[in-house]
Amino acid sequence: MRTLAGPHRIVAFLAAVLLAFGLASAVQGQARAQQNPGDTHRPATWNIQVGRDRWAGVYNLMNLHDVVALQEVPNIAPTAAVPTGRRLGALTEYRWQEGSRGRVVYLYILRTGSRNLGMATSWRADDIAVINSVYRPMLAVVNHTTNMMFASAHASASGGGDAATLVRRGADWANSRGYQWAVLGDFNRAPGTFPRPGGSYLYNAGQATQQSGGELDYMVSNVYTENWQASVLTNQGSDHWPVGYSSFQAASNVYPSVSISSDSNGGVLDVLGGTASNGAHVGVYSDHGGANQRWQLRWLGPEPGPRNYRLVSNLGAWCLDVDNGLNASAGSYNNVWRCHATNGEPETEHWYLDTQNFNLSHPYRGEPNRWRIESHSKGLFLNVLGDSRTNGAQVGEWWFQWATNEYFHIHPES
């Protein structure tokens, strides 16, 4: 006698269908991400401290960034922002255009019982979500073209004890739907002080982002890229600085200016004295924005490899070099010298012996914004000598020693 399919068989069948659908969605998402990588986005984050006058600053950020996570958002949207009618509970979408010729921005505001969250994008989100957490929810937007979810997070002001939970829940929400993800915002605690989900990466500037001197604003993502280098941007009225992400790679043969900050000293790489000449020493100094503190990282080409560069001063055709050239040793000062051919001429005919050629690498794979800078000619690394914390501290070359005075963050200016 034949029996009817029982509920267990029906459940198993439905589970198989859902699993197949999920796998198909994940495969489709991976294909989209390969065609349009998530790191083509230019994200930023800013806690605007509830100031309505800061909407203008948000709109300005959209000139260089296509997705901006916002925290402490006012209840009242900008005057020019018009509701589209798209809502999800307390989450509202607006179309925002300043003037008849201004760029169109999509603004999302999640009104909460605590501090509101927001997201501004240059594209209309294909999906929006409210991701609940233990203290304050997150606002998430999804771009199907790049298969990316971005979530705006604001951890508890009492030390950010929920920061790890926020990131994990954002990751779980995205992973369950086959999206790549990035959670960015104000975590109210220093980066690296809470566990991250497996296979995720920390993107931070290595500099203060709040007037207290703390670094509280950064991003965690499961996307690995060197195109999201963090820069602390101009403050536009809040007690937090915006943090933006961009690349130091050349676009259309134009190399962006960068500053290079020391993790130990806090100062930036500086041609000491402000003027360049053959042998002028290089140190670290508080950032004042001068041309002697700005550099271009010029790629050496495919033969040396993807991370081999010249560091060229914005003072002109002056390249980072080292005292005594090929006779340098551990402790030799770094300096600048007139740039010469990248193949080592006139001293040698090999790029890998050239004292003006450097290899950039990461001491920790989980932190794509933290760099060490190795001289090709000697295999020595840029080092704030003596681990000095003073303005004008000399930079020289030393053996690698897993220490913060050999770690740097690179900050593109556009």
KEKOLDO-657831 format. One record per residue: residue in three letters; x, y, z of N, C-alpha, C in turn. Coordinates in steps of 0.001 Angstrom, whole numbers, padded with zeros to 6 digits, always signed. Example, Ala and Ser with C-alpha at 12.3 -4.5 7.8 and 13.67 -1.06 7.14 Angstrom:
<rs>
Ala+013190-005690+007800+012300-004500+007800+013200-003300+007800 Ser+012850-002250+007080+013670-001060+007140+012900+000030+007870 
</rs>
This chain:
<rs>
Met+000845-001195+000000+000000+000000+000000+000878+001241+000000 Arg+000619+002215-000900+001414+003437-000992+000981+004396+000096 Thr+001954+005088+000632+001648+006073+001674+001874+007469+001127 Leu+001148+008437+001677+001329+009828+001288+002645+010361+001825 Ala+003191+011264+001097+004433+011894+001565+004175+012604+002875 Gly+004905+012246+003882+004707+012838+005199+005281+014237+005295 Pro+004977+014933+006385+005465+016303+006565+006977+016397+006560 His+007651+015363+007058+009119+015414+007079+009677+015455+005662 Arg+009037+014672+004745+009509+014678+003365+009238+016026+002708 Ile+008095+016625+003027+007774+017937+002455+008765+018981+002939 Val+009057+018939+004242+010023+019885+004800+011390+019700+004151 Ala+011792+018423+003983+013090+018152+003368+013129+018668+001934 Phe+011993+018457+001214+011934+018945-000168+012048+020463-000218 Leu+011289+021147+000647+011337+022608+000672+012725+023104+001059 Ala+013353+022416+002002+014700+022814+002420+015681+022682+001260 Ala+015528+021595+000490+016420+021402-000659+016217+022500-001697 Val+014933+022869-001918+014645+023940-002877+015258+025248-002409 Leu+015068+025563-001114+015618+026809-000576+017139+026813-000629 Leu+017758+025663-000327+019214+025577-000385+019703+025809-001807 Ala+019031+025171-002768+019428+025354-004166+019268+026804-004584 Phe+018161+027422-004139+017945+028837-004473+019027+029701-003849 Gly+019373+029391-002590+020412+030169-001904+021758+030027-002579 Leu+022094+028785-002976+023367+028566-003654+023393+029283-004996 Ala+022264+029233-005712+022205+029927-007000+022366+031423-006810 Ser+021725+031971-005769+021846+033405-005502+023277+033773-005158 Ala+023929+032906-004358+025313+033185-003976+026224+033173-005199 Val+026006+032185-006097+026825+032109-007310+026603+033342-008174 Gln+025332+033756-008313+025041+034954-009095+025700+036175-008468 Gly+025644+036249-007126+026265+037375-006436+027763+037413-006644 Gln+028415+036236-006592+029856+036183-006816+030204+036616-008236 Ala+029374+036218-009200+029625+036621-010591+029511+038131-010738 Arg+028493+038725-010092+028346+040179-010160+029544+040869-009534 Ala+030005+040346-008399+031130+040968-007700+032413+040886-008516 Gln+032594+039782-009274+033786+039665-010108+033754+040666-011258 Gln+032565+040903-011812+032446+041849-012922+032521+043294-012438 Asn+031981+043557-011259+031947+044909-010691+032405+044825-009238 Pro+033703+044817-008991+034215+044589-007632+033677+045599-006623 Gly+033486+045119-005400+032985+045992-004349+033894+047156-004053 Asp+035202+046985-004299+036126+048070-003961+036130+049189-004990 Thr+035232+049106-005998+035055+050261-006877+034237+051351-006188 His+033562+051002-005096+032879+052013-004285+033917+052868-003568 Arg+033531+054104-003267+034357+055005-002466+033568+055382-001216 Pro+033681+054569-000157+032886+054814+001045+033492+055886+001948 Ala+032673+056362+002858+033109+057284+003905+032165+057114+005083 Thr+032579+057606+006246+031722+057583+007428+031911+058873+008200 Trp+030806+059345+008820+030880+060601+009579+029780+060637+010629 Asn+030171+060873+011868+029228+061170+012956+028999+062676+012937 Ile+027785+063115+012554+027548+064546+012341+026986+065251+013579 Gln+026901+064542+014696+026587+065140+015998+025284+065954+015958 Val+024285+065440+015263+022910+065965+015263+022809+067385+014699 Gly+023837+067887+014046+023800+069260+013547+023131+069367+012188 Arg+021996+070073+012113+021312+070251+010825+022165+071062+009851 Asp+023032+071927+010397+023887+072723+009519+024958+071870+008847 Arg+025075+070616+009252+026102+069740+008677+025608+068968+007459 Trp+024341+069136+007104+023865+068488+005883+024663+068959+004672 Ala+025067+070230+004682+025874+070741+003564+027190+069989+003470 Gly+027781+069660+004625+029012+068886+004626+028810+067487+004086 Val+027662+066873+004399+027355+065546+003861+027255+065611+002335 Tyr+026562+066625+001841+026403+066773+000386+027763+066979-000279 Asn+028645+067735+000382+029997+067934-000156+030777+066623-000206 Leu+030611+065780+000821+031309+064493+000824+030932+063649-000388 Met+029702+063831-000873+029242+063034-002008+029935+063419-003312 Asn+030714+064501-003303+031484+064847-004501+032577+063825-004779 Leu+033095+063198-003715+034207+062258-003866+033862+060838-003430 His+032711+060671-002776+032345+059357-002235+030940+058992-002699 Asp+030725+057703-002950+029411+057304-003465+028539+056650-002409 Val+029084+056405-001222+028283+055871-000123+028885+056391+001181 Val+028075+057125+001946+028544+057757+003177+027651+057304+004326 Ala+028237+056602+005296+027515+056183+006492+027487+057342+007484 Leu+026317+057578+008076+026131+058719+008973+025630+058241+010330 Gln+026125+058887+011369+025659+058623+012724+025240+059945+013372 Glu+024373+059844+014388+023822+061014+015085+023190+061984+014084 Val+022264+061450+013324+021595+062197+012257+020410+062972+012836 Pro+020202+064224+012414+019044+064988+012895+017721+064328+012491 Asn+016654+064624+013243+015329+064122+012888+014830+064726+011585 Ile+015234+065967+011313+014731+066693+010151+015717+066558+008997 Ala+015219+066087+007859+016051+065913+006665+016373+067271+006051 Pro+017350+067333+005141+017637+068596+004451+016394+069125+003736 Thr+016305+070433+003602+015140+071056+002973+014906+070528+001566 Ala+015991+070289+000831+015862+069851-000564+015631+068352-000706 Ala+015619+067616+000397+015419+066167+000343+013920+065859+000353 Val+013456+065137-000653+012030+064852-000824+011791+063359-000600 Pro+010854+062985+000288+010566+061562+000479+010107+060909-000824 Thr+010606+059713-001094+010220+058995-002314+008979+058145-002107 Gly+008573+057957-000858+007475+057060-000542+007943+055672-000148 Arg+009225+055414-000280+009781+054111+000107+010120+054146+001591 Arg+009541+053225+002341+009749+053185+003787+009899+051736+004232 Leu+010579+051573+005353+010670+050277+006016+010626+050552+007511 Gly+009437+050510+008082+009295+050871+009484+009702+052317+009698 Ala+010708+052520+010567+011185+053873+010869+012246+054357+009887 Leu+012512+053568+008841+013514+053918+007835+012833+054569+006629 Thr+013305+055761+006257+012704+056530+005165+013754+056859+004112 Glu+013360+056748+002841+014233+057101+001723+013843+058477+001182 Tyr+014873+059287+000853+014669+060610+000271+015481+060725-001021 Arg+014965+061539-001936+015734+061952-003105+016177+063387-002852 Trp+017488+063598-002899+018064+064870-002444+018859+065498-003588 Gln+018435+066685-003998+019146+067415-005046+019150+068898-004699 Glu+020338+069448-004555+020478+070873-004254+020521+071660-005559 Gly+019470+072440-005825+019403+073196-007069+019046+072307-008240 Ser+018812+072928-009381+018390+072165-010557+019532+071389-011198 Arg+020779+071775-010881+021928+071120-011498+022780+070338-010501 Gly+022347+070293-009270+023112+069559-008268+023034+068060-008484 Arg+024010+067352-007943+024008+065898-008076+022824+065315-007306 Val+022294+064213-007798+021202+063520-007124+021789+062556-006103 Val+021346+062689-004869+021789+061832-003774+020561+061147-003182 Tyr+020698+059876-002859+019641+059180-002129+020041+059140-000660 Leu+019129+059629+000166+019387+059739+001598+018444+058805+002340 Tyr+019001+058054+003275+018226+057113+004084+018401+057500+005544 Ile+017292+057691+006249+017338+058056+007665+016550+057028+008458 Leu+017212+056438+009446+016578+055503+010371+016422+056208+011711 Arg+015187+056523+012059+014911+057214+013321+014760+056177+014416 Thr+015584+056304+015441+015633+055317+016515+015260+055982+017835 Gly+015147+055184+018870+014862+055738+020187+016071+056376+020818 Ser+017230+056195+020209+018476+056763+020723+018978+057792+019718 Arg+020089+057551+019077+020623+058442+018051+020291+057886+016673 Asn+019814+058754+015790+019425+058314+014447+020642+057919+013616 Leu+020385+057062+012644+021413+056630+011696+021028+057070+010295 Gly+022020+057207+009433+021747+057610+008061+022712+056979+007087 Met+022371+057072+005816+023241+056636+004733+022931+057509+003527 Ala+023953+058034+002891+023797+058799+001654+024509+058049+000540 Thr+023852+057901-000601+024433+057158-001719+024212+057928-003019 Ser+025106+057704-003981+024928+058286-005311+024082+057381-006193 Trp+023704+056226-005687+022878+055255-006399+021702+054885-005492 Arg+020591+054536-006110+019435+054135-005310+019625+052699-004845 Ala+019477+052476-003554+019707+051153-002983+018728+050144-003570 Asp+019255+048972-003954+018401+047892-004441+017664+047209-003303 Asp+018232+047292-002123+017593+046721-000939+017967+047588+000250 Ile+017067+047725+001200+017339+048447+002439+016930+047556+003597 Ala+017582+047731+004735+017284+046867+005873+017608+047570+007179 Val+016899+047154+008208+017210+047529+009587+017699+046260+010271 Ile+018952+046264+010703+019551+045085+011336+019607+045336+012834 Asn+018840+044583+013578+018750+044806+015018+020002+044325+015737 Ser+020274+044959+016877+021407+044566+017707+021015+044745+019172 Val+021979+044628+020064+021657+044606+021487+021355+045986+022050 Tyr+021857+047040+021421+021663+048387+021955+021019+049306+020928 Arg+021590+049379+019748+021105+050268+018697+021163+049507+017377 Pro+020153+049609+016513+020188+048868+015246+021173+049483+014265 Met+021308+048848+013123+022098+049383+012014+021188+049624+010820 Leu+021591+050564+009995+020910+050846+008728+021773+050266+007618 Ala+021184+049422+006778+021948+048772+005708+021349+049090+004348 Val+022221+049309+003365+021806+049486+001968+022600+048503+001119 Val+021991+048055+000029+022604+047033-000826+022662+047537-002261 Asn+023796+047296-002905+023970+047568-004328+024128+046223-005036 His+023150+045850-005857+023204+044552-006533+024289+044495-007599 Thr+024623+045629-008200+025628+045633-009265+026971+045144-008749 Thr+027334+045567-007553+028608+045153-006956+028425+044070-005898 Asn+027166+043684-005648+026869+042662-004643+027362+043067-003252 Met+027264+044376-002950+027786+044916-001692+026669+045401-000785 Met+026799+045080+000493+025988+045676+001540+026861+046606+002368 Phe+026404+047830+002588+027059+048769+003491+026114+049038+004655 Ala+026638+048972+005873+025824+049218+007061+026446+050325+007892 Ser+025601+051259+008337+026025+052336+009228+025819+051886+010662 Ala+026898+051936+011455+026865+051439+012827+027263+052538+013801 His+026615+052548+014965+026963+053478+016038+026914+052707+017346 Ala+028082+052357+017852+028165+051555+019067+027858+052404+020298 Ser+027630+051723+021391+027308+052378+022656+028390+053369+023053 Ala+027950+054535+023555+028902+055555+023999+029661+055122+025242 Ser+029213+054066+025887+029889+053564+027089+030964+052555+026716 Gly+031907+052985+025902+033044+052138+025570+032845+051210+024398 Gly+031724+051317+023691+031534+050493+022496+031498+049012+022775 Gly+030880+048616+023887+030845+047206+024242+030080+046341+023263 Asp+029223+046945+022450+028444+046186+021472+029052+046216+020076 Ala+030268+046745+019940+030880+046895+018614+031030+045553+017905 Ala+031529+044550+018614+031730+043239+017990+030403+042644+017539 Thr+029358+042828+018358+028040+042300+018005+027490+042984+016767 Leu+027655+044302+016681+027194+045028+015500+027838+044477+014231 Val+029146+044332+014251+029843+043846+013055+029413+042420+012726 Arg+029322+041581+013742+028951+040187+013496+027539+040079+012919 Arg+026609+040867+013451+025232+040788+012946+025126+041349+011530 Gly+025893+042381+011244+025922+042874+009872+026472+041832+008923 Ala+027551+041165+009345+028154+040117+008520+027190+038955+008323 Asp+026518+038539+009400+025581+037415+009298+024436+037740+008340 Trp+023914+038966+008443+022799+039358+007568+023240+039297+006107 Ala+024410+039855+005815+024896+039880+004434+025253+038479+003942 Asn+025968+037723+004763+026393+036384+004345+025200+035487+004038 Ser+024136+035611+004823+022967+034756+004612+022265+035057+003296 Arg+022564+036199+002709+021949+036600+001442+022948+036615+000289 Gly+024164+036174+000561+025167+036079-000487+025819+037387-000869 Tyr+025740+038408+000021+026349+039702-000270+027743+039805+000340 Gln+028615+040554-000299+029801+041064+000372+029347+042189+001304 Trp+030175+042529+002282+029681+043494+003264+030778+044403+003795 Ala+030332+045559+004263+031194+046498+004977+030346+047176+006045 Val+030821+047133+007268+030173+047823+008390+031088+048965+008780 Leu+030585+050185+008715+031423+051344+009010+030646+052330+009863 Gly+031407+053064+010692+030745+054032+011549+031570+054398+012752 Asp+030867+054810+013805+031461+055234+015071+031351+054066+016043 Phe+032488+053416+016317+032491+052226+017168+032776+052547+018635 Asn+033078+053800+018924+033305+054251+020298+034352+053424+021036 Arg+035272+052861+020310+036438+052196+020892+037505+052089+019812 Ala+038729+051893+020249+039855+051867+019316+039779+050655+018392 Pro+040252+050794+017164+040268+049647+016249+041182+048547+016774 Gly+040803+047325+016475+041623+046193+016894+041407+045767+018326 Thr+040428+046361+019022+040202+046025+020434+038990+045130+020633 Phe+038421+044631+019543+037318+043674+019670+037442+042642+018560 Pro+036934+041433+018786+037082+040377+017775+036248+040671+016532 Arg+036833+040382+015371+036132+040542+014105+035734+039171+013565 Pro+034716+039120+012721+034357+037838+012103+035522+037280+011287 Gly+035600+035969+011194+036641+035346+010392+036572+035810+008953 Gly+037740+036023+008353+037791+036455+006964+037429+037906+006756 Ser+037536+038717+007809+037234+040144+007666+038498+040966+007862 Tyr+038422+042233+007456+039599+043105+007429+039255+044456+008043 Leu+040259+045034+008702+040106+046329+009356+040649+047426+008448 Tyr+039835+048456+008230+040241+049612+007426+040162+050855+008304 Asn+041322+051352+008711+041346+052509+009612+042500+053422+009256 Ala+042400+054674+009707+043385+055693+009330+044617+055688+010222 Gly+044532+055079+011408+045670+055129+012326+045874+056505+012927 Gln+044837+057349+012898+044907+058714+013414+043637+059025+014197 Ala+043682+060077+014999+042507+060490+015761+041370+060862+014822 Thr+040156+060437+015175+038971+060801+014394+037949+061557+015240 Gln+038279+061796+016506+037369+062504+017407+038170+063490+018230 Gln+037545+064580+018643+038273+065649+019315+038930+065200+020614 Ser+038469+064099+021182+039096+063563+022391+040487+063014+022110 Gly+040819+062824+020838+042095+062223+020459+041993+060748+020153 Gly+040798+060168+020323+040625+058752+020057+040327+058458+018602 Glu+040693+057267+018175+040317+056799+016839+039099+055900+017003 Leu+037929+056429+016667+036664+055748+016921+035913+055377+015647 Asp+036305+055975+014519+035530+055860+013281+036344+055107+012232 Tyr+035826+053983+011754+036561+053151+010801+035613+052143+010177 Met+036156+051156+009503+035346+050204+008740+035902+048796+008904 Val+034993+047824+008928+035340+046401+008890+034590+045794+007708 Ser+035276+044972+006918+034661+044413+005710+035249+043043+005412 Asn+034481+042223+004683+035039+040950+004215+035650+041082+002825 Val+035714+042306+002308+036386+042573+001031+037846+042904+001317 Tyr+038757+042181+000679+040174+042503+000815+040593+043360-000368 Thr+041107+044552-000083+041532+045442-001155+042546+046440-000626 Glu+043392+046924-001521+044286+048027-001186+043772+049340-001768 Asn+042560+049311-002323+041959+050516-002893+041135+051301-001880 Trp+041038+050812-000643+040336+051531+000415+041347+051975+001470 Gln+042143+052967+001142+043070+053540+002110+042355+054678+002837 Ala+042445+054689+004156+041655+055612+004974+042363+056950+005149 Ser+041586+058029+005042+042080+059383+005288+041105+060100+006206 Val+041635+060800+007200+040808+061668+008036+040605+062967+007266 Leu+039354+063312+007008+039028+064433+006138+038789+065706+006947 Thr+038560+066802+006248+038365+068098+006887+037131+068090+007777 Asn+037283+068596+008993+036155+068674+009922+035206+069781+009485 Gln+033916+069463+009495+032917+070438+009060+031902+070716+010162 Gly+032395+070804+011409+031556+071263+012495+031260+070265+013588 Ser+031420+068979+013334+031128+067960+014338+032322+067755+015263 Asp+032098+067005+016351+033230+066630+017200+033954+065409+016647 His+033448+064849+015554+034118+063770+014827+034553+064290+013465 Trp+035666+063766+012974+036092+064044+011610+035526+062963+010685 Pro+035162+063335+009463+034809+062294+008491+036045+061451+008162 Val+035819+060198+007866+036878+059302+007398+036468+058791+006022 Gly+037314+059032+005024+037015+058611+003660+038002+057575+003169 Tyr+037581+056802+002177+038396+055712+001641+038594+055900+000141 Ser+039854+055823-000284+040186+055948-001699+041531+055273-001940 Ser+042004+055338-003176+043212+054619-003576+044361+055580-003826 Phe+045601+055106-003571+046769+055911-003951+047287+055522-005337 Gln+046595+054584-005994+046995+054196-007340+046658+055310-008327 Ala+047420+055394-009395+047181+056428-010402+045892+056146-011160 Ala+045143+057204-011416+043961+057131-012273+044191+058077-013442 Ser+044084+057550-014664+044340+058358-015868+045721+059010-015808 Asn+046701+058243-015304+048099+058693-015222+048302+059878-014276 Val+047334+060124-013410+047474+061172-012402+047608+060499-011035 Tyr+048728+060757-010365+048965+060157-009060+048436+061089-007974 Pro+047572+060599-007086+047096+061465-006008+048208+061753-005006 Ser+048145+062912-004396+049054+063209-003296+048638+062394-002079 Val+049624+061960-001311+049346+061219-000082+050193+061793+001040 Ser+049695+061636+002254+050545+061801+003425+050789+060415+003994 Ile+051906+060239+004683+052301+058930+005208+052584+059101+006689 Ser+051700+058577+007531+051823+058804+008972+052474+057622+009668 Ser+053258+057937+010691+053922+056918+011506+052962+056418+012576 Asp+052854+055099+012714+051980+054544+013743+052479+054842+015145 Ser+053780+054967+015314+054324+055178+016660+054395+056649+017024 Asn+054874+057472+016122+055113+058885+016401+053871+059735+016176 Gly+053051+059374+015200+051872+060157+014858+052135+061225+013820 Gly+053402+061615+013633+053739+062588+012606+053745+061962+011230 Val+053874+062816+010216+053882+062332+008836+055270+062499+008240 Leu+055547+061685+007228+056845+061719+006555+057082+063115+005985 Asp+058244+063708+006312+058493+065134+006096+059920+065321+005594 Val+060091+066123+004528+061434+066552+004137+061799+067678+005096 Leu+062642+067369+006065+062896+068282+007182+063489+069594+006686 Gly+062983+070674+007233+063439+071993+006828+062591+072617+005747 Gly+061762+071803+005083+060794+072331+004132+061296+072542+002725 Thr+062595+072389+002479+063126+072543+001125+063958+071318+000774 Ala+063995+071004-000513+064680+069796-000963+066024+070127-001588 Ser+066985+069258-001330+068286+069289-001987+068850+067891-001873 Asn+069844+067575-002654+070441+066252-002551+070943+066015-001134 Gly+070388+064978-000487+070824+064633+000859+069981+065222+001969 Ala+068949+066024+001654+068090+066588+002703+067428+065457+003477 His+067530+065508+004801+067041+064412+005626+065515+064364+005663 Val+065015+063160+005889+063579+062912+006002+063290+062445+007421 Gly+062251+063015+008013+061836+062614+009348+060327+062557+009427 Val+059804+062622+010650+058354+062706+010848+058062+063970+011640 Tyr+056934+064616+011283+056593+065905+011880+055074+066034+011879 Ser+054541+066810+012816+053095+067047+012853+052610+067542+011495 Asp+051460+067049+011081+050957+067353+009742+050469+068796+009663 His+051101+069593+008785+050653+070964+008553+050231+071172+007102 Gly+050237+070097+006319+049735+070165+004954+050713+070694+003930 Gly+051975+070921+004309+052959+071473+003383+053358+070498+002292 Ala+053896+071042+001202+054333+070204+000084+055450+069260+000500 Asn+056232+069651+001514+057307+068773+001984+056777+067582+002773 Gln+055443+067554+003012+054820+066429+003710+053894+065630+002798 Arg+053946+065916+001530+053081+065215+000586+053935+064500-000450 Trp+053467+063317-000853+054229+062432-001721+053320+061842-002787 Gln+053939+061312-003819+053245+060492-004797+053916+059124-004815 Leu+053102+058079-004825+053627+056721-004916+053555+056295-006375 Arg+054691+056266-007021+054734+055970-008455+055139+054519-008673 Trp+054228+053785-009263+054418+052356-009497+055562+052135-010472 Leu+056402+051128-010178+057579+050865-011003+057276+050020-012228 Gly+056089+049415-012282+055746+048620-013451+055640+047143-013141 Pro+055233+046334-014121+054925+044923-013869+056120+044054-013534 Glu+057327+044407-013999+058471+043521-013736+058824+043475-012250 Pro+058980+044624-011582+059271+044541-010150+058125+043950-009345 Gly+056884+044120-009806+055760+043558-009081+054761+044619-008657 Pro+053610+044178-008127+052494+045092-007894+052706+046090-006771 Arg+053637+045850-005852+053769+046730-004691+055109+047454-004655 Asn+055706+047660-005790+057011+048310-005847+056863+049729-006376 Tyr+057377+050679-005596+057090+052087-005848+058311+052963-005644 Arg+058208+054150-006221+059039+055287-005857+058192+056230-005017 Leu+058785+056812-003985+058114+057824-003181+058685+059169-003596 Val+057898+059929-004352+058353+061182-004947+057738+062344-004180 Ser+058586+063247-003705+058116+064391-002928+057347+065371-003804 Asn+056331+066002-003226+055602+067052-003943+056424+068323-004097 Leu+057622+068358-003523+058514+069496-003737+059090+069497-005146 Gly+058937+068409-005860+059463+068317-007221+059993+066928-007491 Ala+060960+066813-008378+061497+065511-008781+062539+065020-007774 Trp+062099+064912-006518+062972+064448-005437+062411+063143-004899 Cys+063236+062107-004914+062804+060773-004510+063356+060413-003135 Leu+062562+059663-002390+063063+059124-001129+064257+058231-001421 Asp+065329+058400-000633+066582+057695-000863+067202+057440+000506 Val+068468+057064+000546+069137+056779+001811+070569+057299+001762 Asp+071047+057808+002907+072434+058263+003006+073393+057137+002626 Asn+074435+057503+001921+075501+056577+001531+075088+055592+000444 Gly+073884+055749-000111+073487+054949-001263+073645+053459-001038 Leu+074356+052794-001945+074522+051346-001849+075413+050930-000686 Asn+076071+051884-000050+076888+051576+001128+076120+051780+002429 Ala+074820+052040+002335+074007+052241+003535+073969+050966+004364 Ser+073706+051155+005651+073586+050023+006572+072495+050348+007583 Ala+072187+049407+008460+071159+049634+009473+071503+050882+010276 Gly+070551+051813+010354+070768+053069+011054+071054+054242+010138 Ser+071289+053992+008854+071521+055088+007908+070251+055915+007752 Tyr+070416+057247+007721+069279+058142+007580+068681+058048+006177 Asn+067364+058211+006122+066732+058415+004820+066810+059884+004441 Asn+066879+060124+003140+066936+061491+002635+066171+061558+001318 Val+066228+062704+000663+065727+062797-000712+066903+063111-001626 Trp+066775+062666-002864+067815+062861-003872+067108+063038-005212 Arg+067768+063746-006115+067183+063899-007435+066815+062531-008013 Cys+065581+062393-008487+065140+061118-009041+065946+060776-010290 His+066304+059511-010403+066997+059044-011599+066226+057874-012199 Ala+066765+057252-013222+066065+056166-013906+065755+055037-012934 Thr+064620+054375-013123+064177+053351-012175+064953+052047-012281 Asn+065810+051908-013294+066565+050657-013447+067877+050663-012672 Gly+068070+051649-011823+069272+051677-010998+070366+052576-011495 Glu+070242+053090-012704+071281+053995-013200+071306+055274-012355 Pro+072449+055892-012138+073732+055564-012775+074575+054554-011996 Glu+074140+054126-010788+075011+053281-009967+075004+051828-010416 Thr+073833+051312-010805+073730+049918-011241+072810+049879-012453 Glu+072593+048694-012970+071646+048529-014068+070525+047587-013656 His+070236+047526-012373+069215+046612-011864+068272+047373-010940 Trp+066961+047318-011211+065983+048036-010392+066022+047569-008942 Tyr+066354+046273-008718+066300+045745-007357+067503+046171-006515 Leu+068475+046850-007114+069589+047414-006345+069466+048929-006191 Asp+068403+049501-006725+068247+050954-006723+067776+051423-005351 Thr+068497+052372-004763+068160+052862-003423+066932+053764-003419 Gln+066386+054083-004593+065158+054877-004664+063924+054017-004926 Asn+064095+052703-004956+062974+051796-005201+062605+051087-003903 Phe+061300+051053-003613+060823+050498-002348+059677+049523-002590 Asn+059613+048534-001705+058522+047567-001720+057586+047861-000558 Leu+056282+047936-000839+055282+048153+000197+054590+046838+000510 Ser+054449+046525+001783+053792+045284+002178+053084+045494+003507 His+052278+044514+003893+051507+044601+005131+052111+043682+006190 Pro+052388+044195+007385+052855+043296+008441+051773+042322+008885 Tyr+050493+042727+008746+049369+041873+009132+048355+041872+007988 Arg+048036+040703+007467+047118+040623+006326+045742+041186+006672 Gly+045330+041073+007910+044005+041546+008303+043876+043050+008366 Glu+044979+043788+008088+044946+045249+008163+045541+045834+006877 Pro+044736+045950+005822+045264+046432+004537+045640+047908+004522 Asn+045381+048636+005601+045783+050046+005664+047104+050246+006388 Arg+047654+049203+006986+048920+049319+007722+050047+048799+006834 Trp+051099+049612+006681+052166+049304+005730+053540+049302+006393 Arg+054431+048526+005789+055863+048665+006047+056516+048963+004701 Ile+057605+049708+004742+058238+050217+003521+059677+049713+003486 Glu+059964+048828+002555+061252+048130+002497+062100+048649+001342 Ser+063353+048948+001642+064305+049349+000609+064738+048122-000185 His+064627+048204-001512+065040+047075-002342+066532+046805-002235 Ser+067316+047844-002102+068760+047667-002229+069363+046899-001068 Lys+068784+047045+000138+069391+046432+001321+068462+045489+002079 Gly+067180+045501+001752+066245+044684+002517+065976+045242+003897 Leu+066275+046531+004102+065999+047205+005370+064696+047993+005253 Phe+064113+048355+006405+062790+048964+006431+062849+050373+007004 Leu+061968+051255+006493+061853+052585+007078+061507+052459+008554 Asn+062198+053270+009363+062123+053138+010815+062239+054531+011428 Val+061336+054882+012353+061522+056104+013135+062601+055775+014160 Leu+063803+056257+013908+064976+055795+014652+064835+056087+016141 Gly+065195+055080+016930+065120+055215+018381+063702+055244+018905 Asp+062723+054947+018043+061307+055026+018420+060983+056385+019032 Ser+061592+057434+018486+061395+058786+019011+059955+059243+018793 Arg+059404+059959+019781+058039+060491+019678+058038+062005+019495 Thr+059158+062595+019141+059270+064049+019042+059080+064517+017601 Asn+058690+065796+017447+058637+066409+016126+060039+066479+015534 Gly+060171+066094+014284+061470+066133+013634+062288+064882+013824 Ala+061696+063844+014426+062431+062587+014615+062932+062060+013274 Gln+064162+061596+013260+064779+061113+012024+064201+059760+011619 Val+064054+059599+010312+063674+058312+009743+064899+057717+009064 Gly+065157+056465+009356+066275+055758+008741+065858+054352+008376 Glu+066842+053507+008073+066553+052136+007681+067095+051175+008726 Trp+066301+050130+008983+066652+049172+010031+066066+047818+009663 Trp+066612+046788+010341+066068+045447+010143+064622+045410+010611 Phe+063816+044565+009982+062418+044467+010392+062337+043865+011785 Gln+061505+044481+012646+061464+044047+014046+060052+043967+014622 Trp+059004+043944+013785+057626+043838+014276+057332+044911+015321 Ala+057620+046150+015004+057413+047253+015942+056697+048398+015240 Thr+055916+049174+016017+055087+050221+015415+055908+051352+014817 Asn+057183+051507+015223+057981+052567+014598+058442+052192+013191 Glu+058037+050987+012732+058266+050603+011334+056947+050425+010576 Tyr+055838+050854+011189+054531+050742+010540+054018+052132+010173 Phe+053358+052205+009033+052860+053481+008520+051462+053300+007930 His+050698+054392+007906+049428+054448+007190+049560+055470+006062 Ile+048990+055151+004918+049074+056011+003730+047700+056622+003480 His+047660+057951+003345+046385+058669+003272+046266+059437+001955 Pro+045510+058916+000980+045294+059670-000259+044495+060944+000013 Glu+044763+061975-000771+044062+063242-000578+042863+063400-001498 Ser+042568+062412-002310+041376+062494-003157+040825+061093-003373 
</rs>
